[in-house]
Amino acid sequence: MGVKINGIQQLGVGVEDVHEAWKWYRKHFSMDIRMFEDEAVAELMLAHTDGKPRARHAVLALNMRGGGGFEIWQHKGKKPEPAAFDILLGDLGINIGKIKTDNVEATYKKFAAEGLNLLTKVNRDPVGNNHFYMKDIYGNMWEFKNDKEVFRKREKSLSGGVLGAVIGVKNMEKSLPVYQDILKYDKIIYDKTEVFDDLQGVPGSDKKIRRILLKHSDIKSGAFSPFFGQSVIELIQVLNREPKDIYAGRIWGDPGFIHLCFDINGMDAFRETVKNMGHPFTVDSAKALESFDMGEAAGNFAYIKAPEGTLIEFVETHRIPLLKKLNWYLDFRKRGNHPLPNWMLKLFRFKRVKK
């Protein structure tokens, strides 16, 4: 079986209080579909947790308008440790989460009315697409970007799920192969170097940066691809200051953007592919277990580390609960990984949590 990358499954968001944070993201970002919730010990993540198993509480939350989800993640066995400095544009790792919306202006007005921390006004990116930037109450930065692809239109929410991420790199030429060759973001939308007007208001935007927006050129065909939709990665390299490592002195799961996760098929073949490309798995659940149990869901997961330090996760899903009340589970090892019909994916709405 070949390797298929099916889209962004989720962006990991480390928090200090998972219950409080998920309530906030439900209220403001409509991330209210609970795919799984699990308390356990992260015994396989030793490469990124100072060699110690770490107790944690995690929720995978989705938005019915489509896009990737949030894995909202809290350390339970130790005190979550926030960054000791203010993160600036171009610092190493995931700087900003990108969220899709098909009505940028209305989303901006909603956030303004709610008194949220808007960093910029609505303006245009280097190819004329409307967007704006904001910061949540935990200090994480978000870009809300025009994207007309909506999975379920009969939703009251204005914004959808994860469209991608802005990632700070130290050396563009060293980092690009991970995103272009491994993750297959093979289409360059723009590659520009300047002090950008549309970024003014984002911390660190006064510096000259090189900015590359990458996109897939193909149409994804995994089981969840119709829900995840298209995605983009924006790489930025600051040119006239020394960037800081966002997770220097901290571990995976501490507050901030902890990883970017992709839904894939063909984990065994992928293991050899990334090894041959010089980025072997740092974590590999399939080496320890036939299928990793994530509470109500199960599958295999693995990680690689990009040259700038970004942790990239890959998940091959084996089983999910579609309607738990009816004991209806989907086992992808039996049905295969062709796209699920939209009517079936729309059943996710019955997993909505309102309060």
C-alpha positions as CSV (number, residue, x, y, z in Angstrom):
1,M,0.0,0.0,0.0
2,G,1.3,3.4,-0.9
3,V,1.4,6.5,1.4
4,K,-1.5,8.9,1.3
5,I,-1.5,12.2,3.2
6,N,-5.2,13.1,3.6
7,G,-5.2,16.5,5.2
8,I,-4.6,18.2,8.6
9,Q,-6.3,16.3,11.3
10,Q,-5.6,18.7,14.1
11,L,-3.4,21.4,15.6
12,G,-2.1,20.6,19.1
13,V,-2.8,23.3,21.6
14,G,-1.2,23.0,25.0
15,V,-3.1,24.7,27.8
16,E,-3.0,25.1,31.6
17,D,-6.7,24.1,32.1
18,V,-8.2,21.9,29.5
19,H,-11.8,22.4,30.7
20,E,-11.6,26.2,30.7
21,A,-9.8,26.3,27.4
22,W,-12.2,24.1,25.6
23,K,-15.1,26.1,26.9
24,W,-13.4,29.3,25.5
25,Y,-12.7,27.7,22.1
26,R,-16.3,26.4,21.9
27,K,-17.7,29.8,22.7
28,H,-15.6,31.9,20.3
29,F,-14.3,29.5,17.7
30,S,-17.2,27.0,17.6
31,M,-14.8,24.0,18.2
32,D,-17.6,22.1,19.8
33,I,-17.6,18.6,18.3
34,R,-15.9,16.1,20.7
35,M,-14.3,13.3,18.7
36,F,-12.6,11.9,21.7
37,E,-11.6,12.9,25.3
38,D,-9.0,10.9,27.1
39,E,-7.0,11.0,30.3
40,A,-3.9,8.8,30.2
41,V,-0.1,8.7,30.5
42,A,1.8,9.6,27.3
43,E,4.2,6.7,27.7
44,L,5.4,6.7,24.1
45,M,6.4,10.4,23.8
46,L,9.7,10.1,25.8
47,A,11.8,11.6,23.0
48,H,9.9,14.9,23.6
49,T,9.1,14.8,27.3
50,D,12.6,14.7,28.9
51,G,12.5,10.9,28.9
52,K,9.6,10.7,31.4
53,P,6.1,9.4,30.9
54,R,3.7,12.3,31.4
55,A,0.1,12.2,32.6
56,R,-2.2,14.3,30.4
57,H,-5.8,15.1,29.6
58,A,-6.7,15.7,25.9
59,V,-9.7,16.5,23.9
60,L,-10.0,16.3,20.1
61,A,-12.5,19.1,19.1
62,L,-13.8,19.7,15.5
63,N,-16.0,22.4,13.9
64,M,-18.8,21.2,11.6
65,R,-18.0,23.8,9.0
66,G,-15.0,21.6,8.2
67,G,-11.2,21.9,8.5
68,G,-8.8,20.4,10.9
69,G,-9.5,20.2,14.7
70,F,-7.8,21.2,17.9
71,E,-6.2,18.7,20.2
72,I,-6.5,20.6,23.4
73,W,-3.9,19.1,25.7
74,Q,-3.1,19.6,29.4
75,H,-0.3,18.2,31.5
76,K,-1.7,16.5,34.6
77,G,1.5,15.1,36.2
78,K,3.4,18.4,36.2
79,K,2.6,22.1,36.2
80,P,2.2,23.3,32.6
81,E,5.0,25.8,31.9
82,P,4.3,28.7,29.5
83,A,7.0,30.3,27.4
84,A,9.2,32.7,29.4
85,F,9.2,35.3,26.6
86,D,6.7,36.9,24.2
87,I,6.7,34.9,20.9
88,L,7.5,37.1,17.9
89,L,6.9,36.4,14.2
90,G,9.7,34.2,13.0
91,D,10.5,32.5,16.3
92,L,11.2,28.8,15.7
93,G,8.2,26.5,15.5
94,I,4.4,27.1,15.1
95,N,3.8,30.8,15.4
96,I,0.2,31.1,14.3
97,G,-2.8,28.8,13.7
98,K,-4.7,29.5,10.5
99,I,-8.5,29.2,10.7
100,K,-10.9,29.2,7.7
101,T,-13.9,31.4,7.3
102,D,-16.1,32.2,4.3
103,N,-17.0,35.6,5.8
104,V,-13.9,37.4,7.1
105,E,-15.7,40.7,7.7
106,A,-18.5,39.2,9.8
107,T,-16.0,37.1,11.8
108,Y,-14.0,40.2,12.6
109,K,-17.1,42.1,13.7
110,K,-18.2,39.2,15.9
111,F,-14.8,39.1,17.7
112,A,-14.7,42.9,18.0
113,A,-18.2,42.8,19.6
114,E,-17.0,40.1,22.0
115,G,-14.0,42.3,23.1
116,L,-11.3,39.9,21.8
117,N,-7.7,40.9,21.2
118,L,-7.6,41.8,17.4
119,L,-4.1,42.4,16.3
120,T,-4.9,43.7,12.8
121,K,-7.8,45.0,10.8
122,V,-9.1,43.0,7.8
123,N,-6.6,43.4,5.0
124,R,-5.2,41.4,2.1
125,D,-2.4,38.9,2.0
126,P,0.3,39.0,-0.8
127,V,-2.1,37.4,-3.3
128,G,-5.1,39.5,-2.4
129,N,-6.9,37.1,0.0
130,N,-8.7,38.8,2.9
131,H,-7.6,37.9,6.5
132,F,-6.9,39.2,9.9
133,Y,-4.9,38.3,13.0
134,M,-5.9,38.0,16.7
135,K,-4.6,36.6,19.9
136,D,-6.6,34.4,22.3
137,I,-6.7,34.8,26.1
138,Y,-3.8,32.2,26.4
139,G,-1.4,34.2,24.2
140,N,-1.8,32.0,21.1
141,M,-2.0,33.9,17.8
142,W,-4.5,33.0,15.1
143,E,-5.1,34.1,11.5
144,F,-8.7,34.0,10.2
145,K,-8.4,33.6,6.5
146,N,-10.9,33.8,3.6
147,D,-11.7,30.3,2.4
148,K,-15.0,29.5,0.6
149,E,-14.8,25.7,1.2
150,V,-17.4,24.9,3.8
151,F,-18.3,21.3,4.8
152,R,-21.7,21.8,6.5
153,K,-23.3,25.1,5.5
154,R,-26.3,24.8,7.9
155,E,-24.1,25.9,10.8
156,K,-24.6,29.1,12.9
157,S,-20.9,29.6,13.3
158,L,-19.0,32.1,11.1
159,S,-15.6,30.4,11.2
160,G,-14.5,26.8,10.6
161,G,-11.6,24.6,11.6
162,V,-7.9,24.6,11.0
163,L,-6.7,25.7,7.5
164,G,-3.0,25.4,8.3
165,A,-0.2,27.1,10.3
166,V,2.4,29.8,10.1
167,I,5.8,28.2,11.0
168,G,9.0,30.1,11.9
169,V,12.1,28.6,10.4
170,K,15.8,29.3,10.9
171,N,17.0,28.3,7.4
172,M,14.3,28.2,4.7
173,E,16.3,25.9,2.4
174,K,16.8,23.3,5.1
175,S,13.2,23.3,6.3
176,L,11.4,23.5,2.9
177,P,12.1,19.8,1.9
178,V,10.0,18.6,4.9
179,Y,7.0,20.6,3.8
180,Q,7.4,20.2,0.1
181,D,8.8,16.6,-0.3
182,I,7.5,14.8,2.8
183,L,4.2,16.6,3.4
184,K,3.7,17.2,-0.4
185,Y,2.9,20.9,-0.2
186,D,4.3,21.1,-3.7
187,K,2.6,24.3,-5.0
188,I,4.1,27.7,-4.1
189,I,1.4,30.4,-3.9
190,Y,3.9,33.2,-3.1
191,D,7.5,33.6,-2.1
192,K,8.2,37.2,-1.0
193,T,10.7,39.1,1.2
194,E,9.9,42.5,2.7
195,V,8.4,44.1,5.8
196,F,4.7,43.2,5.1
197,D,1.9,45.7,5.6
198,D,-0.8,43.1,6.2
199,L,1.2,41.8,9.2
200,Q,1.5,45.1,11.0
201,G,0.1,44.6,14.5
202,V,1.4,41.0,14.8
203,P,4.3,41.0,17.3
204,G,7.6,41.0,15.4
205,S,6.1,42.3,12.2
206,D,8.4,45.3,12.0
207,K,11.2,43.0,10.8
208,K,12.0,42.0,7.3
209,I,11.0,38.4,6.7
210,R,10.9,35.9,3.9
211,R,7.4,34.4,3.6
212,I,6.4,31.4,1.5
213,L,2.9,30.0,1.3
214,L,2.6,26.4,0.2
215,K,-0.4,24.4,-0.9
216,H,-1.2,20.9,-2.2
217,S,-1.8,20.6,-5.9
218,D,-3.8,17.4,-5.7
219,I,-7.3,16.5,-4.4
220,K,-7.2,14.5,-1.2
221,S,-9.1,11.2,-1.1
222,G,-8.8,9.8,2.4
223,A,-11.8,8.8,4.6
224,F,-12.0,12.2,6.3
225,S,-10.7,14.3,3.4
226,P,-14.1,15.8,2.5
227,F,-14.3,17.1,6.1
228,F,-10.7,18.3,6.5
229,G,-10.7,20.0,3.1
230,Q,-7.6,21.8,1.6
231,S,-4.8,23.2,3.8
232,V,-1.8,25.5,3.5
233,I,1.5,26.0,5.3
234,E,3.2,29.3,5.5
235,L,6.9,29.3,6.3
236,I,8.6,32.5,7.5
237,Q,12.2,33.3,8.2
238,V,13.1,36.6,10.0
239,L,16.2,38.1,8.4
240,N,17.4,40.8,10.7
241,R,17.1,39.3,14.2
242,E,18.0,36.0,15.8
243,P,14.9,34.0,16.3
244,K,14.2,32.1,19.6
245,D,13.2,28.5,19.9
246,I,9.6,28.6,21.1
247,Y,10.0,25.4,23.2
248,A,13.5,26.0,24.5
249,G,13.7,24.7,28.1
250,R,10.1,23.3,27.8
251,I,8.6,20.0,26.7
252,W,5.9,18.8,24.3
253,G,2.5,19.5,25.9
254,D,3.5,22.7,27.6
255,P,1.3,25.7,26.7
256,G,1.3,26.9,23.0
257,F,1.1,25.1,19.7
258,I,2.7,21.7,20.4
259,H,2.4,20.0,17.0
260,L,0.7,19.8,13.7
261,C,-1.0,16.5,12.9
262,F,-1.8,14.9,9.5
263,D,-4.2,12.1,8.8
264,I,-2.4,9.5,6.7
265,N,-2.7,6.0,5.3
266,G,0.3,3.6,4.8
267,M,2.2,4.2,8.0
268,D,4.6,1.2,7.4
269,A,5.7,2.5,4.0
270,F,5.8,6.1,5.3
271,R,8.2,5.0,8.1
272,E,10.8,4.0,5.4
273,T,10.1,7.0,3.3
274,V,10.9,9.6,6.0
275,K,13.9,7.6,7.2
276,N,15.4,7.6,3.7
277,M,14.8,11.3,3.5
278,G,16.8,11.9,6.7
279,H,13.8,12.5,9.1
280,P,13.2,9.2,10.9
281,F,10.3,8.8,13.3
282,T,11.1,10.1,16.8
283,V,8.0,8.4,18.1
284,D,6.4,5.4,16.6
285,S,3.4,3.8,18.3
286,A,3.2,0.9,15.8
287,K,6.6,-0.4,17.1
288,A,5.1,-0.8,20.6
289,L,1.5,-1.7,19.9
290,E,-0.7,-3.1,17.1
291,S,-3.2,-0.3,17.6
292,F,-3.0,2.6,20.1
293,D,-6.2,3.1,22.1
294,M,-7.2,6.8,22.4
295,G,-10.2,6.3,24.6
296,E,-13.1,5.9,22.1
297,A,-10.8,5.9,19.1
298,A,-7.8,3.8,18.0
299,G,-5.0,3.9,15.5
300,N,-1.3,4.4,15.1
301,F,0.7,7.6,15.4
302,A,4.2,8.8,14.8
303,Y,6.2,12.0,14.9
304,I,9.1,13.6,13.0
305,K,10.9,16.8,14.0
306,A,11.5,19.4,11.3
307,P,14.9,21.2,11.1
308,E,13.5,24.3,12.9
309,G,12.1,22.1,15.7
310,T,8.4,21.8,14.7
311,L,6.9,18.5,15.8
312,I,4.8,17.0,13.0
313,E,2.5,14.1,13.9
314,F,1.0,11.5,11.6
315,V,-2.1,9.4,12.6
316,E,-3.4,6.4,10.8
317,T,-6.9,5.9,12.1
318,H,-8.2,2.3,12.8
319,R,-11.5,2.9,14.6
320,I,-13.7,5.8,15.5
321,P,-17.1,6.0,17.2
322,L,-19.6,7.4,14.7
323,L,-22.7,7.1,17.0
324,K,-21.6,5.9,20.4
325,K,-25.2,5.7,21.7
326,L,-26.0,3.1,19.0
327,N,-22.6,1.4,19.5
328,W,-21.8,2.3,15.9
329,Y,-18.0,2.3,15.3
330,L,-16.2,2.5,12.0
331,D,-13.3,0.1,11.5
332,F,-11.1,1.4,8.7
333,R,-9.1,-1.8,8.6
334,K,-12.2,-3.5,7.3
335,R,-13.9,-0.8,5.2
336,G,-10.8,0.7,3.6
337,N,-9.9,4.4,3.4
338,H,-11.9,5.8,0.5
339,P,-13.8,9.0,1.4
340,L,-16.7,8.6,3.8
341,P,-20.0,9.9,2.3
342,N,-21.0,13.4,3.4
343,W,-24.2,12.2,5.2
344,M,-22.0,10.0,7.4
345,L,-19.5,12.7,8.2
346,K,-22.4,15.0,9.0
347,L,-23.3,12.7,11.9
348,F,-20.4,14.2,13.8
349,R,-22.8,17.0,14.7
350,F,-24.4,14.6,17.3
351,K,-21.1,14.8,19.2
352,R,-21.6,18.5,19.8
353,V,-20.9,19.8,23.4
354,K,-22.7,23.1,24.1
355,K,-21.6,23.9,27.7
